[in-house]
């Protein structure tokens, strides 16, 4: 009896860690498959470095995004895009007849958050290379013009 309860809780934790690890490995692998993004000149200003990273990331066949909502004090968009060596807040903007797909994406992503999972998605489209403030504190991020949304890398 005593070992039974401990084993059940222990395995649930291990399974959860494996799930999160697999998602992170998948995202890292997809980011690596998209190719390394060159590190711009450190003498450049932060917005200029962001522009250089975004221009380099444009050549990738898709962009990896994740759902990572902020608290109510920030009001930043809930998605981030992998550009360079880090995740940046991104505002997703639908191109063409896609607006319903972005609403659906946010609903699916929010459902995974409620299940305590990290949600990664893959989009094709154009990453705007002009950094924009996306939070009250002035933190910069990107606008991603989305053509298609995928749950697996295209």
Protein Blocks (a to p, Z undefined) as FASTA:
>chain_A
ZZmmmmmmmmmmmmmmmmmmmmmmmmmmmmmmnopaddddfkbcfklmmmmmmmmmmmpm
bdcdddddddfklopafbdcdehjbdcddddddehjllmmmmmmmmmmmmmmmnopacdd
ddeddddfbdcdfbfnopacdddddfbdcfbdZZ
